[in-house]
Amino acid sequence: MVGKKKAAEYEERINKALVVLGAVSEDHTTPRNIRRAAKESINALQVTEYTPAVRTSNVISILDEILQDPNMPPYTRVKLWNVMSLIEAIKD
């Protein structure tokens, strides 16, 4: 079980990731499939019946797949890498 301090840190990381993913999902200069993946990631992070580690691992797999897209604008790729580095430290 994760301590209260760690749980609060994980929730803060998830909230920061949600803000960035929200910005990507609403950026109309980003291709639609990438915006859709950002929305899927937001939904996956907000599923409360899973632990934070399970939620973030689901998001990492979604983002890992979409980061291979050659049509992704470089600034969007950097944002998504930042999200991944934020959430990949979350463990059970």
Summary of the structure (lengths in Angstrom):
residues: 92
radius of gyration: 12.9
end to end distance: 6.7
largest distance: 41.5
contacts: 258
relative contact order: 0.19
helix: 71%
strand: 0%
